[in-house]
Structure formats: C-alpha cells, structure tokens
Amino acid sequence: MQHIKVKNVTPLKNTELLVEFSNSIKKKYDVSQLFTQFPHYVALQSEPLFNTVQVDCGGAAIAWTPEIDISECELWENGINI
C-alpha cells in the first residue's frame, strides 16, 4: 500500500483543521484533543498562531513551529472523514 501524505491543510474555527490527503480523502481533525496530553499544543488556542499551519516534511506532517507539529499518521488515524 502506498504511503498517504498530507496534500493540503486548512485551519477552521475552534481548533479544527480540514486535512486533504494525497488519495483525495478529506478529514476534520480537532487539535484540542491534544491539549491535556501534550501541553505545548495549548499555544494553538491563539487563533493567529493556529492559522499559520502549513504542510511540512513533504506531506509527512503539518506544522506551526519547529516545536509544534502533527504527523500524517495521527491526522489520518484520528481525523473524522467528511
């Protein structure tokens, strides 16, 4: 099976993301589920920072800063199909 990469990411309201993968499947992912487990994600409650999200590492992740990123596997496995 071919490895699925992130093709595009769009910030939505309330710490949600719309993530499009290389196989054209789109998923919604709520970043707030990471706040309690990983405190460095709490910074993403700032809308200006949250809106700077970009595809990173050739589609293997999305990132806001070098310290704040999410892998394509996490997005794929825990995102909700739309």
C-alpha positions as CSV (number, residue, x, y, z in Angstrom):
1,M,0.0,0.0,0.0
2,Q,1.3,3.5,-0.9
3,H,2.1,5.8,2.0
4,I,-0.6,8.5,2.3
5,K,0.7,12.1,2.6
6,V,-0.9,15.4,3.6
7,K,-1.7,17.3,0.4
8,N,-3.3,20.4,2.0
9,V,-4.4,21.7,5.4
10,T,-6.9,24.5,6.1
11,P,-7.5,25.9,9.6
12,L,-11.1,26.1,10.6
13,K,-12.8,27.5,13.7
14,N,-12.4,26.1,17.3
15,T,-9.0,24.5,16.8
16,E,-10.3,22.2,13.9
17,L,-8.4,21.5,10.7
18,L,-9.6,20.4,7.3
19,V,-6.9,18.0,6.1
20,E,-6.8,16.7,2.5
21,F,-4.6,13.7,1.8
22,S,-2.8,12.5,-1.3
23,N,-5.6,10.0,-2.0
24,S,-8.1,12.9,-2.1
25,I,-9.8,11.8,1.2
26,K,-10.6,14.8,3.4
27,K,-10.8,14.6,7.2
28,K,-11.6,17.0,10.0
29,Y,-9.2,16.9,12.9
30,D,-9.7,18.7,16.3
31,V,-6.3,19.7,17.7
32,S,-7.9,20.4,21.2
33,Q,-7.8,16.7,21.9
34,L,-4.0,17.0,22.3
35,F,-4.1,19.9,24.9
36,T,-4.3,17.8,28.0
37,Q,-1.8,15.1,26.9
38,F,0.8,17.4,25.3
39,P,0.9,20.9,27.0
40,H,2.9,22.6,24.2
41,Y,-0.2,22.3,21.9
42,V,-2.1,24.7,24.2
43,A,-0.3,27.6,22.4
44,L,-2.6,26.7,19.4
45,Q,-5.5,28.3,21.3
46,S,-4.1,31.5,19.9
47,E,-6.0,32.0,16.6
48,P,-3.3,33.9,14.9
49,L,-0.8,31.1,15.6
50,F,-3.3,28.4,14.8
51,N,-4.0,29.9,11.4
52,T,-0.3,29.7,10.4
53,V,-0.5,25.9,9.9
54,Q,1.3,24.5,6.9
55,V,2.1,21.2,5.3
56,D,5.6,20.2,6.3
57,C,8.2,17.5,5.6
58,G,6.8,16.8,2.1
59,G,3.4,15.9,3.4
60,A,4.6,13.7,6.3
61,A,3.3,16.3,8.8
62,I,1.7,19.6,9.4
63,A,3.4,22.3,11.5
64,W,3.0,25.6,13.1
65,T,6.5,26.0,14.5
66,P,9.6,23.7,14.7
67,E,8.3,22.5,18.1
68,I,4.6,22.2,17.2
69,D,3.7,19.7,14.6
70,I,1.4,16.7,13.9
71,S,2.3,13.6,11.9
72,E,0.2,12.5,8.9
73,C,-0.4,9.2,10.8
74,E,-2.1,11.0,13.7
75,L,-4.2,13.1,11.4
76,W,-5.2,10.0,9.3
77,E,-6.0,7.7,12.2
78,N,-7.8,10.2,14.5
79,G,-9.4,12.5,11.9
80,I,-13.0,12.2,11.1
81,N,-14.0,11.5,7.4
82,I,-16.1,14.2,5.8
